[in-house]
């Protein structure tokens, strides 16, 4: 360890003792925020729902069990 590093370490240690390890607290908060944002912005389940809707559209099933009949004539 250099002389400069030895001189700075006691000051840093004193600041940590007085105010807490702010860089470590900030890093933990940033990681927690990143995980929460990733969970909120997870659209992977949306892909499955869209796939099911596409499959229903391909079969002509609109999810309505009633017979729609001819929309132009209403019969």
N, C-alpha and C positions, 0 to 999 in steps of 0.2 A: 504494500500500500504506500502511495506517495505521501510526502509530507502535507501537500495540499488536501488530499483526501482525508488524512487523519485530522486535520484542523476543522474540516467541514462536518465530519461525522458527529462530533459532540453537539454541535448546534442543531443539526437535524434530529438527533436523538432527543434533545431537550424539547424541540418543537412537537415531536410526536408525543412525548410524555404530557405536554401541556394541552395540546389541541387534538390529538389523535392522528392517526396515519391517514391524512386526507387523500393522498394518491391511491392508497389501497381501498378506501371507502368509495372514491369516485369510480375505480375500476369495477368493484362489485356492483355498484348501482348501474353502471353502463351495461354490464353483462346481464343483469336482471331485466333491464329495459329492453335489451336486444331480444331476449327470450320471449318476453311478453309480446313485443311487436311481431315477432315471427309467428307466435301462436294466433294472434288476432288476424294477421294477414295471410293465414294459411288457407289457400283456396283449393287445396287438393280434393276436398270433399265436394266442391262445386263441380269439378270435372266429372265425377260419378253421376251427379244429378243431371248434368247436361247430357251425358251419354244416355241415360235412361229416357230423357225427353226426346233425344234424336231417334232412339229406337222406337218410341211410341209414334213419332211423326212418320217414320218410314213405314209403319204398319197401318197408318191412317187412324190410329186410336188417339182420340183427343182427351181421353180420360173420362168422358161422359158416357154413361151406360145407356142413355136413351138413344133411340134411332133418330138421327137428324133429318133423314129423308132428303128430298130434293130442296135445297135452299132457294132455288130460283122460283119454284112454284109453291113452296110451302107445304108440299104433300109428302 
